[in-house]
Amino acid sequence: TGLLQCCDLKDIKLAYQLNKAMEKGDNWKFLDMDRLNAYWSKFFSLLCMMEQIDVVLKWYKEMSPSVFYPTPKNILDLLQALDAANHLEVIPSVW
């Protein structure tokens, strides 16, 4: 769970470092599917809150649905990020 709490810090650089460590070798295997989904969900929500919209969309296309299935909160976070960036025309392509 310590892995997931870093995302509550709202520190995008730390989240990227953590993600790099997660992707190294077989490190992701140390988390069960529920924790892995919770990790990706929090990571994506943090991206929506802290990153430029083009970066968020790039991650979304890479992660969903191969790495994780977005939760309703993730979809809401994405919609809010699209709205804030004035990119609502992208909604059909992410749906």
C-alpha positions as CSV (number, residue, x, y, z in Angstrom):
1,T,0.0,0.0,0.0
2,G,3.0,2.3,0.5
3,L,3.3,2.2,-3.3
4,L,-0.2,3.7,-3.7
5,Q,0.1,6.4,-1.1
6,C,2.8,8.3,-3.0
7,C,0.1,9.2,-5.6
8,D,-1.8,11.0,-2.8
9,L,1.1,13.4,-2.5
10,K,0.1,15.0,-5.9
11,D,3.8,14.8,-6.9
12,I,3.9,13.9,-10.6
13,K,7.7,13.5,-10.7
14,L,7.6,11.0,-7.9
15,A,4.7,9.2,-9.6
16,Y,6.8,8.9,-12.8
17,Q,9.8,7.6,-10.9
18,L,7.6,5.0,-9.2
19,N,6.1,4.0,-12.5
20,K,9.5,3.5,-14.0
21,A,10.4,1.2,-11.1
22,M,7.1,-0.6,-11.6
23,E,7.9,-1.3,-15.2
24,K,11.4,-2.5,-14.6
25,G,11.7,-6.3,-15.1
26,D,8.9,-8.2,-13.3
27,N,8.4,-5.7,-10.4
28,W,4.7,-5.4,-11.3
29,K,4.2,-9.1,-10.3
30,F,4.7,-8.1,-6.7
31,L,1.2,-6.6,-6.7
32,D,-2.0,-8.7,-7.0
33,M,-4.5,-7.7,-9.7
34,D,-6.6,-5.6,-7.3
35,R,-3.6,-3.6,-6.1
36,L,-2.3,-3.3,-9.6
37,N,-5.7,-1.9,-10.8
38,A,-5.8,0.5,-7.8
39,Y,-2.2,1.6,-8.7
40,W,-3.0,2.4,-12.3
41,S,-6.3,4.1,-11.4
42,K,-4.5,6.4,-9.0
43,F,-1.7,7.0,-11.4
44,F,-4.1,7.9,-14.2
45,S,-6.2,10.2,-11.9
46,L,-2.9,12.0,-10.9
47,L,-2.0,12.4,-14.6
48,C,-5.4,13.9,-15.3
49,M,-5.0,16.4,-12.5
50,M,-1.3,17.4,-13.1
51,E,-0.4,16.8,-16.7
52,Q,-1.0,18.5,-20.1
53,I,-4.0,17.0,-21.9
54,D,-1.9,15.6,-24.8
55,V,0.2,13.7,-22.3
56,V,-2.9,12.4,-20.5
57,L,-4.4,11.2,-23.8
58,K,-1.2,9.5,-24.8
59,W,-1.1,7.6,-21.5
60,Y,-4.8,6.8,-21.8
61,K,-4.4,5.3,-25.2
62,E,-1.4,3.2,-24.0
63,M,-3.0,2.0,-20.8
64,S,-6.6,1.4,-21.6
65,P,-7.8,-1.3,-21.8
66,S,-4.5,-3.3,-22.1
67,V,-3.1,-2.3,-18.7
68,F,-6.2,-1.3,-16.8
69,Y,-9.9,-0.7,-17.2
70,P,-10.7,2.9,-16.2
71,T,-13.0,3.3,-13.2
72,P,-15.9,5.7,-13.3
73,K,-13.7,8.1,-11.4
74,N,-11.0,7.8,-14.0
75,I,-13.5,8.6,-16.8
76,L,-14.8,11.6,-14.8
77,D,-11.2,12.8,-14.2
78,L,-10.5,12.4,-17.9
79,L,-13.7,14.3,-18.9
80,Q,-12.8,17.1,-16.4
81,A,-9.2,17.3,-17.9
82,L,-10.7,17.5,-21.4
83,D,-13.1,20.2,-20.3
84,A,-10.4,22.2,-18.6
85,A,-8.2,22.0,-21.7
86,N,-11.1,22.8,-23.9
87,H,-10.8,19.5,-25.8
88,L,-14.3,18.1,-25.6
89,E,-14.2,17.2,-29.3
90,V,-11.9,14.3,-28.3
91,I,-14.6,12.6,-26.2
92,P,-15.9,10.3,-29.1
93,S,-12.3,9.0,-29.7
94,V,-11.7,8.1,-26.0
95,W,-15.2,6.6,-25.6
